[in-house]
């Protein structure tokens, strides 16, 4: 109880003698807390957004996709995996991963007198497909194994080929000279993207439609408990060996994985992340200096009172304790205000175009416990450094000062 009374007396004295200085101190401490809280919260928001996007894109963090891409004139290929490569990889890594090939090409699709240019996708069932069907069924494993002449249409392609109100199921469309029976139609893309595509069994597309066994994508689903990154490197090495790519030469392969996406998120947000950290450091140093000057000013203003207390026998520990309790209060109030500023800035920043809005990092921006504690810690350090140095200056005041006052 005595401690509470002393704390109350100290804060009342601060408010009475220098209210403006006290408010300024709280504001500066709040800015220091807010800057560090924001830097931590934004960094964590980017990582959270990247993780969420990766899960939506791949369905699992244990998945990666291999795609051939151009790497310039010195590239070997570019190396394009084939259906034979897929079979070899499945035999070699079948206990730790399952491989699903994809072949995509733009072709003209016809039904009676109607036609449209669309992407023809040769696929194998497997993995997580977020798209929903409006009618019919998806491509099944038996369709691939038996090389069936069936297909599933995207919503835009179905509308381009068939009259409004008609049911495409059971109709036969043609891709070049290859007839394919429609067994399903996807719902319209919820984001409004074009659905001008046709999906058919991979075996049917590579052999009958394209006459080419090269793949445009090879998806690997790694079993839980096995490092997906280690499987990535082993698969790349096997493909390089099978295609005779010399050691040190470029292979023109892109491994598209959750880890790859997360790195892209981090690079896209690097400017804001670096700027927030630099700003936090500058504000922290400036806050230490400003609060120290304000605290020393308060000590000078209260020199007579402090000297008088020493003259009547107040112990150094008591004076230190009073100043530190005042600093702790300022730190708590400043930390709370800083947390509010962090949340406010997190709501304003995306509206004024700060940060990579395309990756929706701001949608994951939260003042979580770690961010709040980081800001509170910054506020505490600023306030306590100033209080300790201020207390040291106070202890240097001689009791004779009380007499002069």
CORFENUR-V275223 format. One record per pair of residues at least 12 apart in sequence whose C-alpha atoms are under 8 Angstrom apart, sorted by sequence separation. I is the first residue (numbers start at 1). GAP is how many residues later the second one is. D is the distance in whole Angstrom. If there is no record, write none. Layout:
# CORFENUR-V275223
I	GAP	D
I	GAP	D
This chain:
# CORFENUR-V275223
68	12	5
106	12	6
107	12	6
139	12	7
169	12	8
170	12	5
350	12	7
67	13	7
68	13	8
86	13	7
106	13	4
107	13	6
139	13	7
169	13	5
170	13	6
306	13	8
86	14	8
105	14	6
106	14	6
125	14	6
138	14	7
168	14	6
169	14	5
86	15	7
104	15	7
105	15	5
124	15	7
125	15	6
137	15	8
169	15	6
104	16	6
105	16	7
123	16	8
124	16	7
125	16	6
169	16	8
346	16	7
104	17	5
124	17	7
168	17	8
83	18	7
103	18	6
104	18	6
102	19	7
103	19	5
346	19	7
102	20	5
103	20	7
124	20	7
101	21	8
102	21	5
101	22	6
102	22	7
100	23	8
101	23	6
232	23	8
343	23	7
100	24	6
343	24	7
100	25	8
342	25	7
100	26	7
158	27	7
339	28	7
151	29	6
153	29	7
149	30	7
150	30	5
151	30	6
152	30	6
155	30	6
178	30	7
149	31	5
150	31	5
151	31	5
152	31	6
153	31	6
154	31	6
155	31	6
178	31	6
149	32	6
150	32	6
151	32	6
152	32	5
153	32	5
154	32	5
155	32	6
156	32	7
136	33	7
150	33	6
151	33	7
152	33	5
153	33	6
154	33	7
155	33	5
176	33	7
339	33	6
135	34	8
152	34	7
154	34	7
155	34	8
175	34	7
339	36	7
335	37	8
338	37	7
156	38	6
157	38	6
118	39	7
156	39	5
157	39	5
155	40	5
156	40	5
157	40	6
335	40	6
336	40	8
116	41	7
154	41	5
155	41	7
156	41	8
157	41	8
335	41	5
154	42	6
334	42	8
153	43	8
154	43	5
116	44	7
153	44	6
154	44	6
332	44	7
335	44	6
115	45	8
116	45	7
138	45	7
153	45	5
331	45	7
334	45	6
335	45	8
114	46	8
115	46	6
137	46	6
138	46	6
152	46	6
153	46	6
114	47	5
136	47	6
137	47	5
151	47	7
152	47	5
332	47	7
114	48	8
136	48	4
137	48	8
151	48	5
152	48	7
331	48	5
332	48	7
135	49	6
136	49	6
151	49	4
331	49	5
111	50	6
134	50	8
135	50	6
150	50	6
151	50	7
110	51	7
111	51	8
133	51	7
134	51	6
135	51	7
149	51	8
150	51	7
331	51	8
133	52	6
134	52	5
149	52	8
328	52	7
331	52	6
133	53	4
134	53	5
148	53	7
327	53	8
330	53	7
132	54	6
133	54	5
147	54	7
131	55	7
132	55	6
149	55	7
328	55	7
131	56	7
147	56	6
148	56	7
327	56	5
328	56	7
144	57	5
147	57	5
327	57	6
131	58	8
143	58	6
144	58	6
145	58	8
144	59	6
139	60	8
144	60	7
324	60	7
327	60	6
111	61	7
112	61	8
139	61	7
140	61	8
111	62	5
139	62	6
110	63	6
111	63	6
324	63	6
109	64	7
110	64	5
323	64	6
324	64	7
109	65	6
110	65	7
323	65	8
109	66	5
108	67	6
109	67	7
59	68	7
107	68	7
108	68	7
320	68	8
323	68	7
58	69	8
59	69	5
107	69	8
58	70	7
59	70	8
320	71	6
319	72	7
121	76	7
123	76	7
119	77	7
120	77	6
121	77	6
122	77	6
123	77	6
124	77	6
118	78	5
119	78	5
120	78	5
121	78	5
122	78	5
123	78	5
124	78	6
117	79	8
118	79	5
119	79	6
120	79	6
121	79	6
122	79	5
123	79	5
316	79	7
118	80	7
120	80	8
122	80	4
121	81	8
122	81	7
122	82	7
272	82	8
122	83	5
272	83	6
121	84	7
122	84	7
120	85	8
269	86	6
269	87	6
268	88	6
306	88	7
311	88	5
310	89	6
311	89	8
307	90	6
291	91	7
295	91	6
299	91	7
303	91	7
306	91	8
307	91	6
308	91	6
311	91	7
291	92	7
295	92	7
299	92	8
307	92	5
292	93	8
307	93	7
308	93	8
127	94	7
265	94	7
284	94	7
288	94	5
292	94	4
296	94	5
299	94	8
303	94	7
307	94	6
308	94	5
287	95	7
288	95	8
291	95	6
292	95	8
295	95	6
299	95	6
307	95	5
308	95	8
288	97	7
292	97	7
296	97	8
304	97	6
305	97	7
284	98	7
288	98	7
292	98	7
303	98	8
304	98	5
103	99	7
303	99	8
102	100	7
101	101	7
304	101	6
103	102	7
103	103	7
105	105	8
103	111	7
104	111	8
103	112	5
104	112	6
102	113	6
103	113	5
101	114	6
102	114	6
103	114	7
101	115	8
102	115	5
101	116	6
102	116	6
101	117	4
102	117	8
100	118	6
101	118	6
99	119	7
100	119	5
99	120	6
100	120	6
99	121	5
98	122	6
99	122	7
97	123	6
98	123	5
97	124	5
98	124	7
97	125	4
96	126	6
97	126	6
96	127	5
84	129	8
83	130	6
96	130	7
82	131	5
83	131	7
82	132	4
83	132	7
86	132	8
81	133	6
82	133	5
80	134	6
81	134	6
80	135	6
81	135	8
80	136	7
81	136	8
81	137	7
89	146	7
68	148	7
67	149	6
68	149	7
89	149	8
67	150	5
66	151	6
67	151	7
65	152	6
66	152	5
65	153	5
66	153	6
65	154	4
85	154	7
64	155	6
65	155	6
63	156	7
64	156	5
63	157	6
64	157	7
85	157	8
63	158	5
81	158	7
62	159	6
63	159	6
62	160	5
62	161	7
62	162	7
64	164	8
79	164	7
62	165	8
63	165	7
62	166	6
64	168	8
76	169	6
79	172	6
76	173	7
78	173	6
79	173	6
80	173	8
75	174	7
76	174	6
77	174	7
78	174	5
79	174	6
74	175	8
75	175	5
76	175	5
77	175	7
78	175	7
74	176	7
75	176	6
76	176	7
75	177	6
71	179	7
71	180	8
71	181	5
70	182	6
69	183	5
68	184	6
69	184	6
68	185	5
69	185	6
67	186	6
68	186	6
66	187	7
67	187	5
66	188	6
67	188	6
66	189	5
67	189	7
65	190	6
66	190	6
64	191	7
65	191	5
64	192	6
65	192	6
64	193	4
63	194	7
64	194	7
63	195	7
61	196	8
61	197	6
58	199	8
58	200	7
54	203	8
55	203	8
54	204	5
51	207	7
54	207	7
54	208	7
50	211	7
51	211	7
50	212	5
47	215	7
50	215	6
47	218	8
46	219	7
47	219	7
46	220	7
46	223	7
43	230	6
42	231	7
39	234	7
39	237	5
38	238	7
39	238	6
36	240	8
35	241	7
36	241	7
39	241	7
35	244	7
36	244	5
35	245	5
36	245	8
32	248	7
35	248	7
32	251	6
31	252	7
32	252	5
32	255	6
31	256	8
29	258	6
28	259	6
28	262	8
29	262	8
28	263	7
25	265	8
25	266	6
25	269	7
21	273	6
21	277	8
18	280	7
17	284	8
29	301	8
33	301	7
34	301	8
37	301	8
29	302	7
33	302	6
37	302	7
30	303	8
31	303	8
34	303	8
35	303	8
26	304	6
30	304	4
34	304	4
38	304	5
25	305	8
26	305	8
29	305	5
30	305	6
33	305	5
34	305	6
37	305	7
28	306	8
29	306	7
30	306	7
32	306	7
33	306	7
34	306	8
26	307	7
27	307	7
30	307	6
31	307	6
34	307	6
35	307	8
26	308	5
30	308	4
34	308	5
38	308	8
29	309	8
30	309	8
50	309	8
49	310	7
49	311	7
50	311	8
10	312	6
49	312	5
10	313	8
48	313	8
49	314	7
7	315	6
11	315	6
46	315	5
49	315	6
6	316	7
10	316	7
45	316	6
46	316	8
48	316	6
45	317	7
7	318	6
45	318	8
46	318	7
7	319	7
42	319	8
45	319	5
46	319	8
42	320	8
45	320	5
44	321	8
45	321	7
42	323	6
41	324	6
41	325	6
41	326	6
41	327	7
37	330	8
40	330	8
41	330	5
40	331	5
38	333	7
37	334	5
40	334	7
36	335	8
37	335	6
37	336	8
37	337	6
36	338	6
37	338	5
36	339	5
35	340	7
33	341	8
34	341	6
33	342	4
36	342	7
32	343	7
33	343	6
33	344	8
33	345	5
32	346	6
33	346	5
32	347	6
30	349	7
29	350	5
32	350	8
29	353	7
29	354	7
